Amino acid sequence: MTRSSLWRALKFYAVGGIGIVVQLAALVWFRSGMHLDYRLATVLAVEMAVIHNFLWHEHVTWADRKGLGSHWATRFLKFNLSNGLLSIVGNVILMQALVSGAGMNYVVANVMTIAACSVVNFLVSDKFVFQV
């Protein structure tokens, strides 16, 4: 991995770390505050984190690529259809297995699902969404 790739990955995971806080806070609010089913709460919380993360990735992680390709709205759509869809599907499937199948607490299960999806999301973002 080159120095610039490593720096970009560090920025990606720093933004993602803040996104985890956004996602977990939203998950707890939707599940415990609004009493939604944990699967629906997961979908809504992931989408909130996806929007948050896109905005930061657009202005920090891949700021050097903004003028080189598509319009920000196209990148946002690509981000939602790739990272968003991967995250939502991955989170719901893993949450179902960990919460309903293994009886795990929904917050702990969500942290595990975020970690499982993060590596794929970086690669998809770098090679597809914010491609040069």
C-alpha positions as semicolon CSV with decimal commas, in nm:
position;residue;x (nm);y (nm);z (nm)
1;M;0,000;0,000;0,000
2;T;0,139;0,339;-0,098
3;R;0,173;0,625;0,146
4;S;-0,118;0,815;-0,018
5;S;-0,336;0,502;-0,011
6;L;-0,256;0,450;0,356
7;W;-0,336;0,815;0,435
8;R;-0,665;0,787;0,245
9;A;-0,754;0,465;0,431
10;L;-0,681;0,636;0,765
11;K;-0,911;0,926;0,671
12;F;-1,177;0,678;0,555
13;Y;-1,170;0,495;0,888
14;A;-1,161;0,820;1,090
15;V;-1,477;0,936;0,911
16;G;-1,621;0,588;0,957
17;G;-1,545;0,604;1,329
18;I;-1,760;0,914;1,361
19;G;-2,018;0,742;1,138
20;I;-2,027;0,452;1,383
21;V;-2,128;0,694;1,660
22;V;-2,399;0,838;1,431
23;Q;-2,523;0,490;1,343
24;L;-2,526;0,358;1,698
25;A;-2,699;0,668;1,835
26;A;-2,961;0,647;1,560
27;L;-3,004;0,273;1,617
28;V;-3,064;0,320;1,989
29;W;-3,305;0,607;1,919
30;F;-3,504;0,415;1,657
31;R;-3,507;0,091;1,858
32;S;-3,537;0,204;2,219
33;G;-3,681;0,553;2,172
34;M;-3,925;0,486;1,890
35;H;-3,970;0,111;1,960
36;L;-3,912;0,007;1,599
37;D;-3,818;-0,349;1,511
38;Y;-3,437;-0,382;1,527
39;R;-3,420;-0,463;1,154
40;L;-3,603;-0,145;1,049
41;A;-3,407;0,054;1,307
42;T;-3,088;-0,088;1,156
43;V;-3,185;0,015;0,801
44;L;-3,268;0,371;0,910
45;A;-2,956;0,403;1,125
46;V;-2,730;0,274;0,848
47;E;-2,877;0,520;0,598
48;M;-2,814;0,808;0,840
49;A;-2,451;0,696;0,872
50;V;-2,420;0,655;0,493
51;I;-2,534;1,014;0,435
52;H;-2,304;1,142;0,710
53;N;-2,008;0,945;0,579
54;F;-2,062;1,051;0,217
55;L;-2,053;1,419;0,311
56;W;-1,727;1,378;0,502
57;H;-1,569;1,153;0,238
58;E;-1,664;1,404;-0,029
59;H;-1,493;1,691;0,157
60;V;-1,208;1,509;0,335
61;T;-1,124;1,155;0,226
62;W;-1,153;1,202;-0,151
63;A;-1,153;1,585;-0,168
64;D;-0,865;1,569;-0,416
65;R;-1,084;1,380;-0,665
66;K;-1,390;1,609;-0,667
67;G;-1,303;1,788;-0,992
68;L;-1,182;1,480;-1,176
69;G;-1,501;1,292;-1,238
70;S;-1,872;1,299;-1,194
71;H;-2,096;1,554;-1,027
72;W;-2,138;1,523;-0,648
73;A;-2,501;1,407;-0,693
74;T;-2,383;1,121;-0,915
75;R;-2,121;1,025;-0,656
76;F;-2,386;1,041;-0,383
77;L;-2,611;0,808;-0,583
78;K;-2,320;0,572;-0,650
79;F;-2,223;0,580;-0,281
80;N;-2,578;0,499;-0,173
81;L;-2,619;0,222;-0,431
82;S;-2,284;0,066;-0,342
83;N;-2,175;0,138;0,015
84;G;-2,528;0,209;0,132
85;L;-2,674;-0,106;-0,019
86;L;-2,380;-0,322;0,093
87;S;-2,405;-0,178;0,444
88;I;-2,782;-0,212;0,471
89;V;-2,796;-0,567;0,334
90;G;-2,486;-0,675;0,528
91;N;-2,609;-0,517;0,850
92;V;-2,960;-0,661;0,829
93;I;-2,839;-1,014;0,744
94;L;-2,574;-1,016;1,016
95;M;-2,805;-0,848;1,270
96;Q;-3,069;-1,115;1,203
97;A;-2,810;-1,388;1,261
98;L;-2,656;-1,230;1,570
99;V;-2,967;-1,091;1,741
100;S;-3,239;-1,341;1,650
101;G;-3,009;-1,638;1,591
102;A;-2,746;-1,597;1,863
103;G;-2,944;-1,382;2,109
104;M;-2,683;-1,106;2,109
105;N;-2,759;-0,751;2,225
106;Y;-2,854;-0,541;1,920
107;V;-2,594;-0,269;1,987
108;V;-2,307;-0,518;2,026
109;A;-2,426;-0,702;1,715
110;N;-2,435;-0,376;1,521
111;V;-2,075;-0,291;1,611
112;M;-1,972;-0,632;1,478
113;T;-2,165;-0,587;1,154
114;I;-2,010;-0,244;1,095
115;A;-1,662;-0,391;1,126
116;A;-1,748;-0,673;0,887
117;C;-1,872;-0,432;0,617
118;S;-1,603;-0,164;0,648
119;V;-1,321;-0,319;0,442
120;V;-1,546;-0,387;0,144
121;N;-1,689;-0,035;0,169
122;F;-1,343;0,124;0,150
123;L;-1,252;-0,070;-0,162
124;V;-1,583;0,006;-0,333
125;S;-1,554;0,376;-0,248
126;D;-1,196;0,404;-0,370
127;K;-1,237;0,207;-0,692
128;F;-1,599;0,291;-0,789
129;V;-1,756;0,591;-0,619
130;F;-1,461;0,830;-0,605
131;Q;-1,266;0,683;-0,897
132;V;-1,032;0,905;-1,094
